[in-house]
């Protein structure tokens, strides 16, 4: 059943008749900024609209600040 309510993840609309957004999740250690950002750039170039990252540790929280600022996709 389609939702009538629309939300936005960054600038990507979800629901409410919006086109399906392609999302993926990184498979790197989030605190490894180079590897994580390289992977995010590759999936963005491949057409992903949204990327998710795991943040299980405090050092991942610190890395997330840079990832959010530098990521080409939300």
PDB file of N, H, CA, C and O in Angstrom:
ATOM      1  N   UNK A   1       0.832  -1.171   0.000  1.00  0.00           N
ATOM      2  CA  UNK A   1       0.000   0.000   0.000  1.00  0.00           C
ATOM      3  C   UNK A   1       0.883   1.242   0.000  1.00  0.00           C
ATOM      4  O   UNK A   1       1.773   1.365   0.841  1.00  0.00           O
ATOM      5  N   UNK A   2       0.654   2.139  -0.908  1.00  0.00           N
ATOM      6  H   UNK A   2      -0.070   2.039  -1.591  1.00  0.00           H
ATOM      7  CA  UNK A   2       1.435   3.364  -1.014  1.00  0.00           C
ATOM      8  C   UNK A   2       1.067   4.335   0.099  1.00  0.00           C
ATOM      9  O   UNK A   2      -0.086   4.417   0.523  1.00  0.00           O
ATOM     10  N   UNK A   3       2.069   5.063   0.558  1.00  0.00           N
ATOM     11  H   UNK A   3       3.006   4.996   0.214  1.00  0.00           H
ATOM     12  CA  UNK A   3       1.834   6.056   1.603  1.00  0.00           C
ATOM     13  C   UNK A   3       1.517   7.407   0.988  1.00  0.00           C
ATOM     14  O   UNK A   3       2.108   7.792  -0.020  1.00  0.00           O
ATOM     15  N   UNK A   4       0.594   8.117   1.589  1.00  0.00           N
ATOM     16  H   UNK A   4       0.114   7.805   2.408  1.00  0.00           H
ATOM     17  CA  UNK A   4       0.275   9.465   1.137  1.00  0.00           C
ATOM     18  C   UNK A   4       1.209  10.488   1.769  1.00  0.00           C
ATOM     19  O   UNK A   4       1.326  11.612   1.281  1.00  0.00           O
ATOM     20  N   UNK A   5       1.867  10.104   2.843  1.00  0.00           N
ATOM     21  H   UNK A   5       1.772   9.191   3.240  1.00  0.00           H
ATOM     22  CA  UNK A   5       2.752  11.017   3.553  1.00  0.00           C
ATOM     23  C   UNK A   5       4.134  10.995   2.910  1.00  0.00           C
ATOM     24  O   UNK A   5       4.664   9.927   2.605  1.00  0.00           O
ATOM     25  N   UNK A   6       4.709  12.161   2.707  1.00  0.00           N
ATOM     26  H   UNK A   6       4.279  13.028   2.955  1.00  0.00           H
ATOM     27  CA  UNK A   6       6.041  12.245   2.122  1.00  0.00           C
ATOM     28  C   UNK A   6       7.001  12.864   3.131  1.00  0.00           C
ATOM     29  O   UNK A   6       6.687  13.858   3.786  1.00  0.00           O
ATOM     30  N   UNK A   7       8.174  12.255   3.238  1.00  0.00           N
ATOM     31  H   UNK A   7       8.429  11.447   2.706  1.00  0.00           H
ATOM     32  CA  UNK A   7       9.246  12.805   4.067  1.00  0.00           C
ATOM     33  C   UNK A   7      10.449  13.027   3.159  1.00  0.00           C
ATOM     34  O   UNK A   7      10.448  12.615   1.999  1.00  0.00           O
ATOM     35  N   UNK A   8      11.462  13.674   3.690  1.00  0.00           N
ATOM     36  H   UNK A   8      11.463  14.008   4.632  1.00  0.00           H
ATOM     37  CA  UNK A   8      12.696  13.885   2.933  1.00  0.00           C
ATOM     38  C   UNK A   8      13.884  13.398   3.750  1.00  0.00           C
ATOM     39  O   UNK A   8      13.977  13.656   4.950  1.00  0.00           O
ATOM     40  N   UNK A   9      14.779  12.700   3.091  1.00  0.00           N
ATOM     41  H   UNK A   9      14.704  12.491   2.117  1.00  0.00           H
ATOM     42  CA  UNK A   9      16.066  12.317   3.664  1.00  0.00           C
ATOM     43  C   UNK A   9      17.075  13.169   2.906  1.00  0.00           C
ATOM     44  O   UNK A   9      17.381  12.901   1.744  1.00  0.00           O
ATOM     45  N   UNK A  10      17.583  14.188   3.571  1.00  0.00           N
ATOM     46  H   UNK A  10      17.334  14.405   4.515  1.00  0.00           H
ATOM     47  CA  UNK A  10      18.356  15.184   2.826  1.00  0.00           C
ATOM     48  C   UNK A  10      17.403  15.820   1.843  1.00  0.00           C
ATOM     49  O   UNK A  10      16.345  16.307   2.241  1.00  0.00           O
ATOM     50  N   UNK A  11      17.744  15.828   0.589  1.00  0.00           N
ATOM     51  H   UNK A  11      18.604  15.433   0.266  1.00  0.00           H
ATOM     52  CA  UNK A  11      16.855  16.366  -0.430  1.00  0.00           C
ATOM     53  C   UNK A  11      16.095  15.297  -1.185  1.00  0.00           C
ATOM     54  O   UNK A  11      15.479  15.589  -2.210  1.00  0.00           O
ATOM     55  N   UNK A  12      16.124  14.055  -0.702  1.00  0.00           N
ATOM     56  H   UNK A  12      16.624  13.817   0.131  1.00  0.00           H
ATOM     57  CA  UNK A  12      15.497  12.932  -1.403  1.00  0.00           C
ATOM     58  C   UNK A  12      14.104  12.677  -0.827  1.00  0.00           C
ATOM     59  O   UNK A  12      13.975  12.330   0.347  1.00  0.00           O
ATOM     60  N   UNK A  13      13.056  12.849  -1.648  1.00  0.00           N
ATOM     61  H   UNK A  13      13.161  13.131  -2.601  1.00  0.00           H
ATOM     62  CA  UNK A  13      11.704  12.580  -1.152  1.00  0.00           C
ATOM     63  C   UNK A  13      11.443  11.077  -1.047  1.00  0.00           C
ATOM     64  O   UNK A  13      11.874  10.299  -1.898  1.00  0.00           O
ATOM     65  N   UNK A  14      10.732  10.684   0.009  1.00  0.00           N
ATOM     66  H   UNK A  14      10.382  11.316   0.701  1.00  0.00           H
ATOM     67  CA  UNK A  14      10.363   9.287   0.246  1.00  0.00           C
ATOM     68  C   UNK A  14       8.855   9.252   0.474  1.00  0.00           C
ATOM     69  O   UNK A  14       8.329  10.036   1.264  1.00  0.00           O
ATOM     70  N   UNK A  15       8.159   8.350  -0.210  1.00  0.00           N
ATOM     71  H   UNK A  15       8.586   7.713  -0.851  1.00  0.00           H
ATOM     72  CA  UNK A  15       6.714   8.204  -0.033  1.00  0.00           C
ATOM     73  C   UNK A  15       5.938   9.299  -0.732  1.00  0.00           C
ATOM     74  O   UNK A  15       6.513  10.135  -1.429  1.00  0.00           O
ATOM     75  N   UNK A  16       4.630   9.291  -0.541  1.00  0.00           N
ATOM     76  H   UNK A  16       4.163   8.612   0.025  1.00  0.00           H
ATOM     77  CA  UNK A  16       3.769  10.326  -1.101  1.00  0.00           C
ATOM     78  C   UNK A  16       3.829  10.437  -2.606  1.00  0.00           C
ATOM     79  O   UNK A  16       3.699  11.532  -3.154  1.00  0.00           O
ATOM     80  N   UNK A  17       4.025   9.318  -3.284  1.00  0.00           N
ATOM     81  H   UNK A  17       4.130   8.429  -2.839  1.00  0.00           H
ATOM     82  CA  UNK A  17       4.062   9.331  -4.740  1.00  0.00           C
ATOM     83  C   UNK A  17       5.432   9.613  -5.333  1.00  0.00           C
ATOM     84  O   UNK A  17       5.570   9.665  -6.556  1.00  0.00           O
ATOM     85  N   UNK A  18       6.447   9.797  -4.497  1.00  0.00           N
ATOM     86  H   UNK A  18       6.334   9.755  -3.505  1.00  0.00           H
ATOM     87  CA  UNK A  18       7.805  10.042  -4.999  1.00  0.00           C
ATOM     88  C   UNK A  18       8.341   8.778  -5.664  1.00  0.00           C
ATOM     89  O   UNK A  18       7.947   7.671  -5.296  1.00  0.00           O
ATOM     90  N   UNK A  19       9.234   8.935  -6.639  1.00  0.00           N
ATOM     91  H   UNK A  19       9.554   9.834  -6.938  1.00  0.00           H
ATOM     92  CA  UNK A  19       9.864   7.748  -7.234  1.00  0.00           C
ATOM     93  C   UNK A  19      10.627   6.959  -6.164  1.00  0.00           C
ATOM     94  O   UNK A  19      11.035   7.516  -5.145  1.00  0.00           O
ATOM     95  N   UNK A  20      10.811   5.678  -6.403  1.00  0.00           N
ATOM     96  H   UNK A  20      10.480   5.225  -7.231  1.00  0.00           H
ATOM     97  CA  UNK A  20      11.549   4.829  -5.464  1.00  0.00           C
ATOM     98  C   UNK A  20      12.985   5.342  -5.363  1.00  0.00           C
ATOM     99  O   UNK A  20      13.639   5.578  -6.379  1.00  0.00           O
ATOM    100  N   UNK A  21      13.470   5.513  -4.137  1.00  0.00           N
ATOM    101  H   UNK A  21      12.939   5.322  -3.311  1.00  0.00           H
ATOM    102  CA  UNK A  21      14.848   5.948  -3.900  1.00  0.00           C
ATOM    103  C   UNK A  21      15.722   4.716  -3.686  1.00  0.00           C
ATOM    104  O   UNK A  21      15.373   3.823  -2.913  1.00  0.00           O
ATOM    105  N   UNK A  22      16.854   4.675  -4.373  1.00  0.00           N
ATOM    106  H   UNK A  22      17.137   5.400  -5.000  1.00  0.00           H
ATOM    107  CA  UNK A  22      17.799   3.574  -4.218  1.00  0.00           C
ATOM    108  C   UNK A  22      18.679   3.879  -3.015  1.00  0.00           C
ATOM    109  O   UNK A  22      19.300   4.938  -2.937  1.00  0.00           O
ATOM    110  N   UNK A  23      18.725   2.926  -2.070  1.00  0.00           N
ATOM    111  H   UNK A  23      18.220   2.065  -2.133  1.00  0.00           H
ATOM    112  CA  UNK A  23      19.562   3.114  -0.889  1.00  0.00           C
ATOM    113  C   UNK A  23      20.474   1.920  -0.711  1.00  0.00           C
ATOM    114  O   UNK A  23      20.196   0.825  -1.199  1.00  0.00           O
ATOM    115  N   UNK A  24      21.561   2.146  -0.009  1.00  0.00           N
ATOM    116  H   UNK A  24      21.787   3.035   0.388  1.00  0.00           H
ATOM    117  CA  UNK A  24      22.509   1.090   0.292  1.00  0.00           C
ATOM    118  C   UNK A  24      23.139   1.385   1.639  1.00  0.00           C
ATOM    119  O   UNK A  24      22.892   2.430   2.241  1.00  0.00           O
ATOM    120  N   UNK A  25      23.959   0.450   2.107  1.00  0.00           N
ATOM    121  H   UNK A  25      24.160  -0.399   1.618  1.00  0.00           H
ATOM    122  CA  UNK A  25      24.653   0.627   3.381  1.00  0.00           C
ATOM    123  C   UNK A  25      26.127   0.324   3.169  1.00  0.00           C
ATOM    124  O   UNK A  25      26.480  -0.602   2.440  1.00  0.00           O
ATOM    125  N   UNK A  26      26.983   1.107   3.808  1.00  0.00           N
ATOM    126  H   UNK A  26      26.697   1.860   4.401  1.00  0.00           H
ATOM    127  CA  UNK A  26      28.417   0.862   3.665  1.00  0.00           C
ATOM    128  C   UNK A  26      28.803  -0.435   4.364  1.00  0.00           C
ATOM    129  O   UNK A  26      28.129  -0.892   5.287  1.00  0.00           O
ATOM    130  N   UNK A  27      29.908  -1.015   3.899  1.00  0.00           N
ATOM    131  H   UNK A  27      30.455  -0.644   3.149  1.00  0.00           H
ATOM    132  CA  UNK A  27      30.421  -2.247   4.501  1.00  0.00           C
ATOM    133  C   UNK A  27      31.815  -2.005   5.070  1.00  0.00           C
ATOM    134  O   UNK A  27      32.599  -2.939   5.239  1.00  0.00           O
ATOM    135  N   UNK A  28      32.107  -0.759   5.358  1.00  0.00           N
ATOM    136  H   UNK A  28      31.470  -0.001   5.221  1.00  0.00           H
ATOM    137  CA  UNK A  28      33.416  -0.397   5.901  1.00  0.00           C
ATOM    138  C   UNK A  28      33.286  -0.073   7.382  1.00  0.00           C
ATOM    139  O   UNK A  28      32.183   0.104   7.900  1.00  0.00           O
ATOM    140  N   UNK A  29      34.433   0.001   8.054  1.00  0.00           N
ATOM    141  H   UNK A  29      35.329  -0.144   7.633  1.00  0.00           H
ATOM    142  CA  UNK A  29      34.453   0.531   9.417  1.00  0.00           C
ATOM    143  C   UNK A  29      34.161   2.021   9.263  1.00  0.00           C
ATOM    144  O   UNK A  29      34.918   2.722   8.591  1.00  0.00           O
ATOM    145  N   UNK A  30      33.110   2.509   9.851  1.00  0.00           N
ATOM    146  H   UNK A  30      32.495   1.940  10.397  1.00  0.00           H
ATOM    147  CA  UNK A  30      32.713   3.905   9.680  1.00  0.00           C
ATOM    148  C   UNK A  30      33.827   4.857  10.090  1.00  0.00           C
ATOM    149  O   UNK A  30      33.992   5.907   9.469  1.00  0.00           O
ATOM    150  N   UNK A  31      34.584   4.522  11.106  1.00  0.00           N
ATOM    151  H   UNK A  31      34.450   3.669  11.611  1.00  0.00           H
ATOM    152  CA  UNK A  31      35.681   5.376  11.565  1.00  0.00           C
ATOM    153  C   UNK A  31      36.823   5.455  10.554  1.00  0.00           C
ATOM    154  O   UNK A  31      37.647   6.366  10.631  1.00  0.00           O
ATOM    155  N   UNK A  32      36.887   4.524   9.615  1.00  0.00           N
ATOM    156  H   UNK A  32      36.218   3.783   9.553  1.00  0.00           H
ATOM    157  CA  UNK A  32      37.893   4.570   8.541  1.00  0.00           C
ATOM    158  C   UNK A  32      37.358   5.523   7.471  1.00  0.00           C
ATOM    159  O   UNK A  32      36.741   5.098   6.494  1.00  0.00           O
ATOM    160  N   UNK A  33      37.603   6.811   7.672  1.00  0.00           N
ATOM    161  H   UNK A  33      38.104   7.157   8.466  1.00  0.00           H
ATOM    162  CA  UNK A  33      37.012   7.837   6.812  1.00  0.00           C
ATOM    163  C   UNK A  33      37.354   7.664   5.342  1.00  0.00           C
ATOM    164  O   UNK A  33      36.478   7.809   4.488  1.00  0.00           O
ATOM    165  N   UNK A  34      38.613   7.357   5.025  1.00  0.00           N
ATOM    166  H   UNK A  34      39.324   7.239   5.718  1.00  0.00           H
ATOM    167  CA  UNK A  34      38.990   7.223   3.619  1.00  0.00           C
ATOM    168  C   UNK A  34      38.211   6.099   2.952  1.00  0.00           C
ATOM    169  O   UNK A  34      37.630   6.297   1.885  1.00  0.00           O
ATOM    170  N   UNK A  35      38.194   4.926   3.568  1.00  0.00           N
ATOM    171  H   UNK A  35      38.666   4.766   4.435  1.00  0.00           H
ATOM    172  CA  UNK A  35      37.490   3.784   2.978  1.00  0.00           C
ATOM    173  C   UNK A  35      35.989   4.049   2.889  1.00  0.00           C
ATOM    174  O   UNK A  35      35.358   3.723   1.884  1.00  0.00           O
ATOM    175  N   UNK A  36      35.423   4.635   3.931  1.00  0.00           N
ATOM    176  H   UNK A  36      35.936   4.900   4.747  1.00  0.00           H
ATOM    177  CA  UNK A  36      33.983   4.892   3.945  1.00  0.00           C
ATOM    178  C   UNK A  36      33.606   5.926   2.895  1.00  0.00           C
ATOM    179  O   UNK A  36      32.638   5.729   2.161  1.00  0.00           O
ATOM    180  N   UNK A  37      34.352   7.023   2.811  1.00  0.00           N
ATOM    181  H   UNK A  37      35.138   7.183   3.408  1.00  0.00           H
ATOM    182  CA  UNK A  37      34.037   8.055   1.815  1.00  0.00           C
ATOM    183  C   UNK A  37      34.268   7.547   0.394  1.00  0.00           C
ATOM    184  O   UNK A  37      33.505   7.887  -0.509  1.00  0.00           O
ATOM    185  N   UNK A  38      35.307   6.738   0.180  1.00  0.00           N
ATOM    186  H   UNK A  38      35.928   6.461   0.914  1.00  0.00           H
ATOM    187  CA  UNK A  38      35.522   6.144  -1.150  1.00  0.00           C
ATOM    188  C   UNK A  38      34.322   5.291  -1.538  1.00  0.00           C
ATOM    189  O   UNK A  38      33.846   5.363  -2.671  1.00  0.00           O
ATOM    190  N   UNK A  39      33.830   4.483  -0.601  1.00  0.00           N
ATOM    191  H   UNK A  39      34.216   4.424   0.319  1.00  0.00           H
ATOM    192  CA  UNK A  39      32.682   3.627  -0.891  1.00  0.00           C
ATOM    193  C   UNK A  39      31.429   4.466  -1.150  1.00  0.00           C
ATOM    194  O   UNK A  39      30.661   4.157  -2.062  1.00  0.00           O
ATOM    195  N   UNK A  40      31.215   5.507  -0.372  1.00  0.00           N
ATOM    196  H   UNK A  40      31.839   5.758   0.368  1.00  0.00           H
ATOM    197  CA  UNK A  40      30.049   6.369  -0.582  1.00  0.00           C
ATOM    198  C   UNK A  40      30.117   7.027  -1.959  1.00  0.00           C
ATOM    199  O   UNK A  40      29.108   7.085  -2.662  1.00  0.00           O
ATOM    200  N   UNK A  41      31.276   7.518  -2.350  1.00  0.00           N
ATOM    201  H   UNK A  41      32.096   7.471  -1.779  1.00  0.00           H
ATOM    202  CA  UNK A  41      31.409   8.136  -3.682  1.00  0.00           C
ATOM    203  C   UNK A  41      31.119   7.125  -4.792  1.00  0.00           C
ATOM    204  O   UNK A  41      30.471   7.461  -5.783  1.00  0.00           O
ATOM    205  N   UNK A  42      31.597   5.891  -4.629  1.00  0.00           N
ATOM    206  H   UNK A  42      32.124   5.618  -3.824  1.00  0.00           H
ATOM    207  CA  UNK A  42      31.350   4.863  -5.651  1.00  0.00           C
ATOM    208  C   UNK A  42      29.866   4.541  -5.778  1.00  0.00           C
ATOM    209  O   UNK A  42      29.356   4.424  -6.892  1.00  0.00           O
ATOM    210  N   UNK A  43      29.164   4.397  -4.655  1.00  0.00           N
ATOM    211  H   UNK A  43      29.578   4.492  -3.750  1.00  0.00           H
ATOM    212  CA  UNK A  43      27.741   4.062  -4.748  1.00  0.00           C
ATOM    213  C   UNK A  43      26.940   5.241  -5.287  1.00  0.00           C
ATOM    214  O   UNK A  43      25.941   5.045  -5.979  1.00  0.00           O
ATOM    215  N   UNK A  44      27.369   6.459  -4.980  1.00  0.00           N
ATOM    216  H   UNK A  44      28.181   6.618  -4.418  1.00  0.00           H
ATOM    217  CA  UNK A  44      26.703   7.647  -5.533  1.00  0.00           C
ATOM    218  C   UNK A  44      26.881   7.684  -7.048  1.00  0.00           C
ATOM    219  O   UNK A  44      25.932   7.965  -7.780  1.00  0.00           O
ATOM    220  N   UNK A  45      28.094   7.401  -7.517  1.00  0.00           N
ATOM    221  H   UNK A  45      28.864   7.173  -6.922  1.00  0.00           H
ATOM    222  CA  UNK A  45      28.360   7.366  -8.961  1.00  0.00           C
ATOM    223  C   UNK A  45      27.571   6.251  -9.641  1.00  0.00           C
ATOM    224  O   UNK A  45      27.212   6.369 -10.813  1.00  0.00           O
ATOM    225  N   UNK A  46      27.300   5.174  -8.913  1.00  0.00           N
ATOM    226  H   UNK A  46      27.591   5.079  -7.961  1.00  0.00           H
ATOM    227  CA  UNK A  46      26.541   4.049  -9.465  1.00  0.00           C
ATOM    228  C   UNK A  46      25.038   4.309  -9.462  1.00  0.00           C
ATOM    229  O   UNK A  46      24.272   3.531 -10.031  1.00  0.00           O
ATOM    230  N   UNK A  47      24.610   5.411  -8.818  1.00  0.00           N
ATOM    231  H   UNK A  47      25.232   6.043  -8.356  1.00  0.00           H
ATOM    232  CA  UNK A  47      23.198   5.770  -8.866  1.00  0.00           C
ATOM    233  C   UNK A  47      22.429   5.697  -7.563  1.00  0.00           C
ATOM    234  O   UNK A  47      21.218   5.922  -7.554  1.00  0.00           O
ATOM    235  N   UNK A  48      23.103   5.386  -6.451  1.00  0.00           N
ATOM    236  H   UNK A  48      24.086   5.203  -6.457  1.00  0.00           H
ATOM    237  CA  UNK A  48      22.392   5.354  -5.165  1.00  0.00           C
ATOM    238  C   UNK A  48      21.943   6.762  -4.790  1.00  0.00           C
ATOM    239  O   UNK A  48      22.640   7.742  -5.052  1.00  0.00           O
ATOM    240  N   UNK A  49      20.771   6.844  -4.175  1.00  0.00           N
ATOM    241  H   UNK A  49      20.205   6.048  -3.962  1.00  0.00           H
ATOM    242  CA  UNK A  49      20.218   8.126  -3.736  1.00  0.00           C
ATOM    243  C   UNK A  49      20.490   8.401  -2.259  1.00  0.00           C
ATOM    244  O   UNK A  49      20.609   9.554  -1.844  1.00  0.00           O
ATOM    245  N   UNK A  50      20.588   7.326  -1.469  1.00  0.00           N
ATOM    246  H   UNK A  50      20.492   6.390  -1.806  1.00  0.00           H
ATOM    247  CA  UNK A  50      20.752   7.427  -0.014  1.00  0.00           C
ATOM    248  C   UNK A  50      21.757   6.365   0.425  1.00  0.00           C
ATOM    249  O   UNK A  50      21.771   5.258  -0.112  1.00  0.00           O
ATOM    250  N   UNK A  51      22.594   6.705   1.396  1.00  0.00           N
ATOM    251  H   UNK A  51      22.583   7.604   1.832  1.00  0.00           H
ATOM    252  CA  UNK A  51      23.522   5.727   1.962  1.00  0.00           C
ATOM    253  C   UNK A  51      23.361   5.722   3.480  1.00  0.00           C
ATOM    254  O   UNK A  51      23.153   6.764   4.102  1.00  0.00           O
ATOM    255  N   UNK A  52      23.461   4.534   4.059  1.00  0.00           N
ATOM    256  H   UNK A  52      23.629   3.687   3.554  1.00  0.00           H
ATOM    257  CA  UNK A  52      23.388   4.382   5.515  1.00  0.00           C
ATOM    258  C   UNK A  52      24.740   3.893   6.020  1.00  0.00           C
ATOM    259  O   UNK A  52      25.446   3.165   5.321  1.00  0.00           O
ATOM    260  N   UNK A  53      25.092   4.291   7.222  1.00  0.00           N
ATOM    261  H   UNK A  53      24.519   4.882   7.790  1.00  0.00           H
ATOM    262  CA  UNK A  53      26.330   3.824   7.848  1.00  0.00           C
ATOM    263  C   UNK A  53      26.020   3.352   9.266  1.00  0.00           C
ATOM    264  O   UNK A  53      25.105   3.858   9.916  1.00  0.00           O
ATOM    265  N   UNK A  54      26.790   2.382   9.733  1.00  0.00           N
ATOM    266  H   UNK A  54      27.534   1.971   9.205  1.00  0.00           H
ATOM    267  CA  UNK A  54      26.644   1.899  11.112  1.00  0.00           C
ATOM    268  C   UNK A  54      27.464   2.800  12.036  1.00  0.00           C
ATOM    269  O   UNK A  54      28.559   3.239  11.683  1.00  0.00           O
ATOM    270  N   UNK A  55      26.923   3.066  13.212  1.00  0.00           N
ATOM    271  H   UNK A  55      26.033   2.710  13.498  1.00  0.00           H
ATOM    272  CA  UNK A  55      27.605   3.934  14.181  1.00  0.00           C
ATOM    273  C   UNK A  55      27.553   3.271  15.566  1.00  0.00           C
ATOM    274  O   UNK A  55      26.911   3.786  16.481  1.00  0.00           O
ATOM    275  N   UNK A  56      28.240   2.112  15.713  1.00  0.00           N
ATOM    276  H   UNK A  56      28.761   1.693  14.969  1.00  0.00           H
ATOM    277  CA  UNK A  56      28.150   1.395  16.980  1.00  0.00           C
ATOM    278  C   UNK A  56      29.108   1.884  18.070  1.00  0.00           C
ATOM    279  O   UNK A  56      28.917   1.573  19.246  1.00  0.00           O
ATOM    280  N   UNK A  57      30.139   2.649  17.685  1.00  0.00           N
ATOM    281  H   UNK A  57      30.294   2.902  16.730  1.00  0.00           H
ATOM    282  CA  UNK A  57      31.145   3.072  18.671  1.00  0.00           C
ATOM    283  C   UNK A  57      31.297   4.591  18.678  1.00  0.00           C
ATOM    284  O   UNK A  57      30.878   5.277  17.746  1.00  0.00           O
ATOM    285  N   UNK A  58      31.891   5.087  19.725  1.00  0.00           N
ATOM    286  H   UNK A  58      32.232   4.529  20.482  1.00  0.00           H
ATOM    287  CA  UNK A  58      32.101   6.534  19.865  1.00  0.00           C
ATOM    288  C   UNK A  58      32.965   7.085  18.727  1.00  0.00           C
ATOM    289  O   UNK A  58      32.702   8.181  18.232  1.00  0.00           O
ATOM    290  N   UNK A  59      33.992   6.338  18.309  1.00  0.00           N
ATOM    291  H   UNK A  59      34.205   5.448  18.711  1.00  0.00           H
ATOM    292  CA  UNK A  59      34.844   6.842  17.226  1.00  0.00           C
ATOM    293  C   UNK A  59      34.067   6.929  15.909  1.00  0.00           C
ATOM    294  O   UNK A  59      34.408   7.738  15.046  1.00  0.00           O
ATOM    295  N   UNK A  60      33.033   6.108  15.746  1.00  0.00           N
ATOM    296  H   UNK A  60      32.756   5.451  16.447  1.00  0.00           H
ATOM    297  CA  UNK A  60      32.183   6.199  14.557  1.00  0.00           C
ATOM    298  C   UNK A  60      31.332   7.468  14.598  1.00  0.00           C
ATOM    299  O   UNK A  60      31.063   8.076  13.561  1.00  0.00           O
ATOM    300  N   UNK A  61      30.915   7.861  15.795  1.00  0.00           N
ATOM    301  H   UNK A  61      31.134   7.368  16.637  1.00  0.00           H
ATOM    302  CA  UNK A  61      30.137   9.099  15.954  1.00  0.00           C
ATOM    303  C   UNK A  61      30.970  10.282  15.488  1.00  0.00           C
ATOM    304  O   UNK A  61      30.472  11.158  14.781  1.00  0.00           O
ATOM    305  N   UNK A  62      32.233  10.308  15.881  1.00  0.00           N
ATOM    306  H   UNK A  62      32.638   9.596  16.455  1.00  0.00           H
ATOM    307  CA  UNK A  62      33.116  11.404  15.461  1.00  0.00           C
ATOM    308  C   UNK A  62      33.295  11.401  13.947  1.00  0.00           C
ATOM    309  O   UNK A  62      33.272  12.461  13.322  1.00  0.00           O
ATOM    310  N   UNK A  63      33.471  10.233  13.356  1.00  0.00           N
ATOM    311  H   UNK A  63      33.490   9.372  13.864  1.00  0.00           H
ATOM    312  CA  UNK A  63      33.637  10.133  11.903  1.00  0.00           C
ATOM    313  C   UNK A  63      32.370  10.557  11.173  1.00  0.00           C
ATOM    314  O   UNK A  63      32.437  11.126  10.083  1.00  0.00           O
ATOM    315  N   UNK A  64      31.223  10.282  11.768  1.00  0.00           N
ATOM    316  H   UNK A  64      31.168   9.820  12.653  1.00  0.00           H
ATOM    317  CA  UNK A  64      29.946  10.602  11.130  1.00  0.00           C
ATOM    318  C   UNK A  64      29.819  12.097  10.837  1.00  0.00           C
ATOM    319  O   UNK A  64      29.227  12.481   9.829  1.00  0.00           O
ATOM    320  N   UNK A  65      30.365  12.933  11.703  1.00  0.00           N
ATOM    321  H   UNK A  65      30.846  12.621  12.523  1.00  0.00           H
ATOM    322  CA  UNK A  65      30.311  14.380  11.480  1.00  0.00           C
ATOM    323  C   UNK A  65      30.960  14.747  10.149  1.00  0.00           C
ATOM    324  O   UNK A  65      30.412  15.551   9.394  1.00  0.00           O
ATOM    325  N   UNK A  66      32.109  14.171   9.858  1.00  0.00           N
ATOM    326  H   UNK A  66      32.554  13.518  10.471  1.00  0.00           H
ATOM    327  CA  UNK A  66      32.806  14.439   8.602  1.00  0.00           C
ATOM    328  C   UNK A  66      32.063  13.820   7.432  1.00  0.00           C
ATOM    329  O   UNK A  66      31.947  14.438   6.373  1.00  0.00           O
ATOM    330  N   UNK A  67      31.563  12.613   7.610  1.00  0.00           N
ATOM    331  H   UNK A  67      31.657  12.111   8.470  1.00  0.00           H
ATOM    332  CA  UNK A  67      30.838  11.927   6.540  1.00  0.00           C
ATOM    333  C   UNK A  67      29.613  12.728   6.125  1.00  0.00           C
ATOM    334  O   UNK A  67      29.376  12.914   4.931  1.00  0.00           O
ATOM    335  N   UNK A  68      28.838  13.202   7.082  1.00  0.00           N
ATOM    336  H   UNK A  68      29.031  13.051   8.051  1.00  0.00           H
ATOM    337  CA  UNK A  68      27.637  13.989   6.773  1.00  0.00           C
ATOM    338  C   UNK A  68      28.020  15.253   6.006  1.00  0.00           C
ATOM    339  O   UNK A  68      27.345  15.629   5.048  1.00  0.00           O
ATOM    340  N   UNK A  69      29.090  15.899   6.421  1.00  0.00           N
ATOM    341  H   UNK A  69      29.639  15.594   7.199  1.00  0.00           H
ATOM    342  CA  UNK A  69      29.510  17.145   5.769  1.00  0.00           C
ATOM    343  C   UNK A  69      30.039  16.912   4.358  1.00  0.00           C
ATOM    344  O   UNK A  69      29.833  17.751   3.481  1.00  0.00           O
ATOM    345  N   UNK A  70      30.720  15.785   4.123  1.00  0.00           N
ATOM    346  H   UNK A  70      30.887  15.104   4.836  1.00  0.00           H
ATOM    347  CA  UNK A  70      31.407  15.560   2.852  1.00  0.00           C
ATOM    348  C   UNK A  70      30.695  14.631   1.878  1.00  0.00           C
ATOM    349  O   UNK A  70      31.075  14.571   0.709  1.00  0.00           O
ATOM    350  N   UNK A  71      29.684  13.911   2.321  1.00  0.00           N
ATOM    351  H   UNK A  71      29.376  13.960   3.271  1.00  0.00           H
ATOM    352  CA  UNK A  71      29.018  12.931   1.460  1.00  0.00           C
ATOM    353  C   UNK A  71      28.249  13.606   0.322  1.00  0.00           C
ATOM    354  O   UNK A  71      27.560  14.602   0.543  1.00  0.00           O
ATOM    355  N   UNK A  72      28.366  13.064  -0.896  1.00  0.00           N
ATOM    356  H   UNK A  72      28.926  12.255  -1.075  1.00  0.00           H
ATOM    357  CA  UNK A  72      27.607  13.623  -2.014  1.00  0.00           C
ATOM    358  C   UNK A  72      26.120  13.247  -1.982  1.00  0.00           C
ATOM    359  O   UNK A  72      25.318  13.829  -2.711  1.00  0.00           O
ATOM    360  N   UNK A  73      25.755  12.278  -1.139  1.00  0.00           N
ATOM    361  H   UNK A  73      26.407  11.805  -0.546  1.00  0.00           H
ATOM    362  CA  UNK A  73      24.354  11.860  -1.003  1.00  0.00           C
ATOM    363  C   UNK A  73      24.011  11.749   0.477  1.00  0.00           C
ATOM    364  O   UNK A  73      24.888  11.489   1.300  1.00  0.00           O
ATOM    365  N   UNK A  74      22.728  11.947   0.823  1.00  0.00           N
ATOM    366  H   UNK A  74      22.015  12.159   0.154  1.00  0.00           H
ATOM    367  CA  UNK A  74      22.354  11.828   2.241  1.00  0.00           C
ATOM    368  C   UNK A  74      22.360  10.386   2.715  1.00  0.00           C
ATOM    369  O   UNK A  74      22.068  10.117   3.880  1.00  0.00           O
TER     370      UNK A  74
END
